[in-house]
């Protein structure tokens, strides 16, 4: 049996750990491929598109807090109504900036709820108030809850 060269054993095949490390080292030496350059390379057009996506999502979430419609359906409707939105949303959006995941919807709702709570706190200050809560089952046997806050503001 023929012994292999120790260097060739160390180097291994194309997918060996050594060759992967050599490739990573080559990328590290190339400053064009550094992550900070890639992050900062986002164009002003991409920034505007991301803002439009986020603004559309916020408008949809605001509207949905008052209605009982599906998020994606209203997004699709917004896309149909505006060429500008259609060019940057849904299939045309990069994976990292779709703004349609349920986690993002919940985060937007949470931000809006905090804004509403803070506005109510500012209005109430030391005023008297009461909270009415009503629950009922809808036609699909889902519980629906209505929360009513009644108060007299400082102006009477």
ABEGO torsion letter per residue (X at the ends): XBBBBAAAAAAEBAABAAAAAAAAAAAAABAAABAAAAAAABBAAAAAAAAAAAAAAAAAAAAAAABBBBAAAAAAAAAAABAAAAAABEAABBAAAAGABAAAAAAAAAAAAAAAAAAAAAAAEABBBBBBBBBBBBAAGBBBBBBBBBBBBAAX
